[in-house]
Amino acid sequence: MCRGVLGARCAAAVLVEVIHPRINDAALRWTLSRLRVEPVTQTLAQSAAALLRTAGLHGHQYAIDATLCATALAQPGRVTILTSDVEDITLLTANHPRVTVESV
């Protein structure tokens, strides 16, 4: 999830990680109603791949994290990424001082 000047946004690919059989559907619907879900476009995917390359990472293990970071970086101004995976997100955004990473 990322929060920018224009409000809360989420890369569509992030939903793949958060939706599972034990999720509270009502809570998920409530959360999603307050987010703008951004599509994963070719441009966004290429930006995510560039972040992976710069960080020296690759593979499916980091793909959704990189997509989230690319979504955040596509927003204007300073952005905060809320994540349970601070270490990987910090690696991917290390060269981007306008990004803040916070643990949830």
Helices and strands as residue ranges (DSSP letters): E 2-4, E 7-11, H 14-18, H 25-33, E 36-38, H 42-55, H 60-73, E 79-83, H 86-92, E 99-103
